[in-house]
Amino acid sequence: MRLAEFFRLSSKANGTFPHEDPRAAEKLISLCHALLSERGEVSGRYLASEILGAYQSLDASTAAAFFNRVAAEFSPRPEEIGRAAEAYRKDSTPENLARLQRVVESPRQELFRRLNMAPGATRILVEMRARLLKDLEKNPGWSPIASDLAHLLTSWFNRGFLVLRRIDWQTPASVLEKLIEYEAVHQIQGWRDLRRRLEADRRCYGFFHPALPDEPIIFIEVALTRGMSAKVQPLLDPDSPLVDPESADCAMFYSITNCQKGLRGVPFGSFLIKQVAEEVGKEFPRIKTFATVSPVPDFRQWLRESQQAEKDGALSEKVSGLIAKLDEPDWVQDKQTYAEVERELVPLGAYYLLRVKQGKEPRDPVARFHLRNGARLERINWFGDTSVIGMQRSVGLMANYVYRLAEVERNHELYTKEYKVNASREVEALAKRSSSLGLAAR
């Protein structure tokens, strides 16, 4: 009897719906143990399908009970690890090492490998990790499950399995609809907006995986321009004039979106940027500059936090006055205030990106991403994003990061080994102007 049918008959008998069966989590755990003890490939594949089908029917509370049991019952056993470690310490033979490696690995990883035998399992396991991450703060005990899935998904979604595909107006509508749904940086305002983003002077590329053939894993949008763009709104304007792509000398990466929440932390964004730069460079040899026009998402929040620290001497009176100006509803319309804010805020933006840290890395998540990938912080742009979100998050500030293909590897090495931020002299000079204001590099 299929597990889903069993749930249906059991629920019919007691008057509840399948996902409300209080025994569902216990049944699933028993079947997971059975799957780990199963040796036949055909029967294992069938059992994996049954487990995943039943898992998808669970409501939130039953899923939580299931995850709690998975965390408790499929973890490595400390006593076995201790014995194996002691044996290897006394006699470091290959056999003792292999035993130690075997007992250290979480049984959950083998469970997920076997579940992945079922048709469509990879998609379900990606969604499972997204479900775990969503409630991880309230359920820290689920962290080992999410980590085990991340370990496996990093292998299953490594660069060797990903296929780069250009997305254009001829791409199937099912994929184009997903671009509209997933776009996380600059929302796509319907089909007309999307069509402009796929015109001749635009490029969109995505990574796809054989297990999710019609589902972009991550995609990047590119504008072919004359000169490096300082503002994003002209690139997003559906009525903007087309540029002859053969006359372009710059490729602007203006949006990169990770489509699968369950793959958060799996590193393939850097591969995408580098490969797209190579593809565009082959198609248009005139293009020598590959740059981003990037948001500075936490800048205004950092200003607020610095204002709270004023009593500790962390913020000068001058900067405190600047924040007061930003709280005035019509400061943009006042020419004098507008000029004063620009004069003071742009150096603060450079300071924030270069000096304010999270551990040894920049606090700004976008800066961490591009610097880690080998880019150089080239320019701070005043009023680069005048959208509501852009003004709320960064008072409109944006940054240009430049990817010089000949320097990417060197910059990446310097950043990952020494956390050295590669920035232009212009940005360094701007940051120095704010260093004298008494700001704390927190």
C-alpha positions in Angstrom: 0.0 0.0 0.0 1.4 3.4 -0.9 2.2 5.6 2.1 0.0 8.5 0.9 -2.9 6.0 0.5 -2.2 4.7 4.0 -2.4 8.3 5.3 -5.7 8.8 3.4 -7.4 5.7 4.8 -6.0 6.3 8.3 -7.4 9.8 8.3 -10.7 8.7 6.9 -11.1 6.4 9.9 -10.4 9.1 12.5 -12.0 12.0 10.7 -8.9 14.1 10.1 -7.1 15.2 6.9 -3.8 13.4 6.0 -1.6 16.2 7.0 -3.3 16.5 10.4 -2.5 12.9 11.3 -0.6 13.2 14.6 1.3 10.0 13.8 2.6 11.2 10.5 6.0 12.4 11.8 6.6 9.1 13.6 5.6 7.1 10.4 8.0 9.1 8.3 10.9 8.6 10.7 10.3 4.8 10.7 10.3 4.8 7.0 13.6 6.9 6.9 15.2 4.2 9.2 13.9 1.6 6.8 15.4 3.4 3.8 18.8 3.6 5.4 18.7 -0.2 6.0 17.4 -0.9 2.5 19.9 -2.4 0.1 17.9 -2.9 -3.1 18.1 0.1 -5.5 14.5 -0.4 -6.9 12.9 -0.8 -3.5 14.9 2.0 -2.2 13.8 4.3 -5.0 10.2 3.4 -4.4 10.5 4.0 -0.6 12.3 7.3 -1.2 9.3 8.4 -3.4 6.9 7.4 -0.8 8.7 9.3 2.0 9.0 12.5 -0.1 5.4 12.4 -1.2 4.2 12.0 2.4 6.7 14.8 3.6 5.1 17.2 1.1 1.7 16.7 2.7 2.8 17.7 6.2 1.5 20.9 7.8 3.9 23.2 9.6 3.5 21.7 13.0 4.0 18.1 11.9 6.9 19.1 9.7 8.5 20.7 12.8 8.0 17.5 14.7 9.6 15.5 11.8 12.6 17.9 11.7 13.1 17.5 15.5 13.2 13.8 15.1 15.6 13.9 12.2 17.9 16.1 14.2 17.8 13.8 17.2 17.8 10.4 15.5 20.2 10.8 12.6 23.1 12.5 14.1 26.6 11.0 14.6 27.1 9.1 17.8 29.7 10.7 20.1 30.8 7.4 21.6 31.5 5.8 18.2 33.5 8.9 17.2 35.4 8.8 20.4 36.4 5.1 19.9 37.3 5.6 16.3 39.4 8.7 17.1 41.2 6.9 19.8 41.9 3.9 17.5 43.3 6.2 14.9 45.4 8.1 17.4 47.0 4.9 18.6 47.4 3.4 15.1 47.0 5.7 12.2 46.3 3.1 9.5 44.2 3.8 6.4 41.6 1.4 7.7 41.3 3.3 11.0 41.2 6.6 9.2 38.4 5.3 6.9 36.4 4.2 10.0 36.8 7.5 11.7 35.7 9.4 8.5 32.7 7.0 8.3 31.4 7.5 11.8 32.0 11.3 11.8 29.7 11.8 8.8 26.1 12.4 9.8 23.7 9.6 8.9 21.5 12.3 7.6 23.7 12.8 4.7 23.3 9.2 3.6 19.5 9.5 4.2 19.4 12.5 1.9 21.5 10.8 -0.7 19.1 7.9 -0.7 16.0 10.2 -0.8 17.6 11.8 -3.9 17.1 8.5 -5.8 13.4 9.4 -6.2 12.2 11.3 -9.3 12.1 15.0 -8.6 13.8 14.6 -5.3 16.5 17.3 -5.8 13.8 20.0 -6.1 12.1 18.7 -2.9 15.3 18.7 -0.9 16.2 22.2 -2.1 12.7 23.3 -0.9 13.2 21.4 2.4 16.3 23.4 3.1 14.5 26.6 2.3 11.8 25.6 4.8 14.5 24.9 7.4 16.3 28.2 6.9 13.0 30.1 7.2 12.4 28.9 10.7 16.0 28.3 11.8 16.1 31.3 14.2 13.2 29.9 16.2 14.5 26.3 15.9 18.3 26.4 16.2 18.4 22.6 16.7 17.6 22.3 13.0 20.9 23.9 12.0 22.8 20.5 11.6 20.1 19.4 9.2 20.4 22.6 7.1 24.2 22.2 7.2 24.1 18.6 6.0 21.8 19.6 3.1 24.1 22.5 2.3 27.1 20.1 2.1 25.3 17.8 -0.3 23.7 20.6 -2.4 27.1 22.2 -2.8 28.3 19.0 -4.4 25.2 18.4 -6.5 25.1 22.0 -7.7 28.9 22.4 -8.4 30.0 24.3 -11.5 30.5 21.1 -13.4 26.8 20.3 -13.4 25.5 23.8 -14.2 24.7 24.9 -17.7 24.9 28.6 -18.8 22.0 29.6 -21.0 21.2 32.9 -22.5 17.6 33.9 -21.8 15.9 36.0 -24.5 12.4 36.7 -25.8 12.4 33.3 -27.6 12.9 31.5 -24.3 9.9 29.4 -23.2 7.3 31.5 -21.4 7.5 29.2 -18.3 11.1 30.4 -17.8 10.3 34.0 -18.5 7.5 34.0 -16.0 10.0 32.8 -13.4 12.3 35.8 -14.1 9.4 38.1 -13.3 8.6 36.1 -10.1 12.2 35.8 -8.8 13.8 39.1 -9.7 14.9 40.4 -6.3 17.0 43.5 -7.0 14.8 45.6 -9.4 11.3 44.3 -9.7 10.1 43.6 -13.2 6.9 45.5 -13.9 5.2 43.0 -16.2 5.9 41.7 -19.7 6.6 45.1 -21.3 9.3 45.7 -18.8 10.7 42.2 -19.2 10.8 42.6 -23.0 12.9 45.8 -22.8 15.3 43.9 -20.5 15.8 41.3 -23.2 16.2 43.7 -26.2 19.3 43.7 -28.5 21.3 46.0 -26.1 20.6 43.8 -23.1 21.6 40.3 -22.1 20.2 37.9 -19.5 22.0 34.7 -18.6 21.1 32.0 -16.2 22.6 28.9 -14.7 20.4 25.8 -15.1 20.8 22.3 -13.5 19.8 19.0 -15.1 17.6 18.2 -12.1 15.7 21.4 -12.5 15.8 21.9 -16.3 13.2 24.7 -16.5 14.1 26.4 -13.3 16.8 29.1 -13.3 19.2 28.6 -10.4 20.6 32.1 -10.6 20.4 34.8 -13.3 22.1 38.0 -14.2 20.9 41.0 -16.2 23.4 43.0 -18.3 23.0 46.3 -20.2 25.4 47.1 -23.1 26.2 50.8 -22.8 28.6 53.5 -23.9 30.5 54.4 -20.8 30.1 53.2 -17.2 26.6 53.9 -15.8 26.3 55.8 -12.6 22.5 55.5 -12.3 20.3 52.4 -12.5 16.9 54.1 -13.4 17.9 54.7 -17.1 18.8 51.0 -17.4 15.4 50.0 -16.1 13.3 52.5 -18.1 11.2 50.4 -20.5 11.0 53.5 -22.8 14.8 54.0 -22.9 16.2 54.2 -26.5 18.0 51.2 -27.8 21.8 51.4 -28.1 23.5 49.7 -31.0 25.2 46.9 -29.2 28.1 47.0 -31.7 28.9 50.5 -30.5 28.9 49.6 -26.8 32.2 49.7 -24.9 30.8 48.7 -21.4 28.8 45.8 -20.0 26.9 46.8 -16.9 25.7 44.0 -14.5 22.7 45.7 -12.9 21.0 42.8 -11.3 21.9 39.3 -10.1 19.2 37.1 -8.4 19.6 33.8 -6.6 16.3 32.1 -7.4 16.4 29.2 -4.9 16.2 30.1 -1.2 17.2 26.5 -0.4 20.6 27.1 -2.2 21.5 30.1 -0.1 25.2 30.0 0.6 26.0 27.6 -2.3 28.7 29.6 -4.2 27.9 29.9 -7.9 27.4 33.7 -8.3 31.0 34.3 -8.9 31.2 31.7 -11.7 28.2 33.3 -13.4 29.7 36.8 -13.5 33.0 35.6 -14.8 31.6 33.3 -17.5 29.1 36.0 -18.6 31.9 38.5 -18.9 33.8 36.1 -21.1 30.7 35.3 -23.2 29.9 39.0 -23.8 33.5 39.8 -24.5 33.6 37.1 -27.2 30.4 38.4 -28.8 31.4 42.1 -28.6 35.2 42.5 -28.7 34.9 46.3 -28.3 33.6 45.9 -24.8 36.5 46.1 -22.4 34.8 47.3 -19.2 32.7 44.9 -17.2 31.1 46.7 -14.2 28.2 46.6 -11.8 25.9 49.3 -10.7 25.2 48.0 -7.2 23.1 48.9 -4.2 24.4 49.7 -0.8 21.6 48.1 1.1 22.4 48.7 4.8 24.0 52.2 4.6 21.1 54.1 6.1 20.7 51.6 8.8 24.3 52.0 9.7 23.9 55.8 9.9 21.0 55.2 12.4 23.1 52.9 14.5 26.0 55.4 14.5 23.6 58.1 15.6 22.6 56.0 18.6 26.3 55.8 19.5 26.7 59.6 19.5 26.8 59.7 23.3 29.9 57.5 23.2 31.7 60.0 20.9 31.3 57.7 17.9 29.6 60.3 15.7 30.6 63.9 15.2 28.1 66.8 15.5 28.5 67.4 11.8 27.3 63.8 10.9 24.5 64.0 13.4 23.3 67.2 11.7 23.4 65.3 8.4 21.1 62.7 9.7 18.7 65.4 11.0 18.6 66.8 7.4 17.7 63.4 6.0 14.7 63.3 8.4 13.3 66.4 6.9 10.6 65.4 4.4 11.4 67.9 1.6 15.2 68.0 1.8 15.5 66.9 -1.8 13.6 69.9 -3.0 15.7 72.4 -1.1 18.8 73.1 -3.4 21.1 74.1 -0.5 20.2 71.2 1.7 20.5 68.8 -1.3 24.0 70.1 -2.1 25.1 69.8 1.6 23.8 66.3 1.9 25.5 65.2 -1.3 28.8 66.8 -0.2 28.8 65.0 3.2 27.0 61.7 2.3 29.2 60.5 -0.6 32.4 60.4 1.5 30.4 58.7 4.2 29.4 56.1 1.7 33.0 55.4 0.7 34.0 55.2 4.4 31.2 52.7 5.1 32.2 50.4 2.2 35.9 50.6 3.0 36.2 50.9 6.8 33.0 49.5 8.4 33.6 45.8 9.1 31.7 42.6 10.0 34.6 40.6 11.4 37.4 41.1 9.0 35.2 41.7 6.0 33.2 44.8 5.0 29.8 45.0 6.7 28.1 45.6 3.3 26.9 42.2 1.9 27.1 43.4 -1.7 30.7 44.6 -1.2 31.6 41.3 0.3 30.2 39.4 -2.7 31.9 41.5 -5.4 35.2 41.9 -3.6 35.4 38.2 -2.8 34.8 37.6 -6.5 37.9 39.7 -7.5 36.2 43.0 -8.4 37.5 46.5 -7.6 35.4 49.2 -5.9 35.6 51.9 -8.5 33.1 54.7 -7.8 30.4 55.9 -5.4 27.4 57.3 -7.2 25.2 60.0 -5.7 21.5 59.4 -6.4 22.3 56.3 -8.4 19.0 54.7 -7.3 16.1 57.1 -6.6 13.4 54.3 -6.2 11.6 54.2 -2.9 13.6 51.2 -1.7 16.9 52.8 -2.9 16.2 56.0 -0.9 15.0 54.0 2.2 18.1 51.7 2.2 20.9 53.9 1.1 19.6 57.5 0.5 20.0 56.6 -3.2 23.7 55.8 -3.1 25.1 53.1 -5.5 28.5 51.8 -6.2 30.4 50.7 -9.3 32.5 47.5 -9.0 34.7 46.8 -12.0 35.8 43.3 -13.1 39.1 43.5 -14.9 39.4 39.9 -16.1 43.2 40.0 -16.0 43.1 41.1 -12.4 40.2 39.1 -11.0 42.3 36.1 -9.7 44.9 38.4 -8.0 42.2 40.5 -6.4 40.4 37.4 -5.2 43.5 36.0 -3.7 44.4 39.2 -1.9 40.9 39.5 -0.5 40.5 35.9 0.7 43.9 35.8 2.3 44.4 39.3 3.6 40.9 40.8 3.4 42.4 43.6 1.3 39.8 45.8 -0.3 40.8 46.8 -3.8 39.5 50.3 -4.4 40.2 53.2 -6.7 42.2 56.3 -5.5 39.0 58.3 -5.8 37.1 56.1 -3.4 40.1 55.9 -1.0 40.3 59.7 -1.0 36.6 60.1 -0.2 36.9 57.6 2.7 39.8 59.6 4.2 37.6 62.7 4.2 35.1 60.9 6.6 37.8 59.3 8.7 38.4 62.6 10.5 34.8 62.8 11.7 35.2 60.5 14.7 33.3 57.5 13.2 33.8 54.1 14.7 34.6 51.4 12.2 32.1 48.9 13.7 
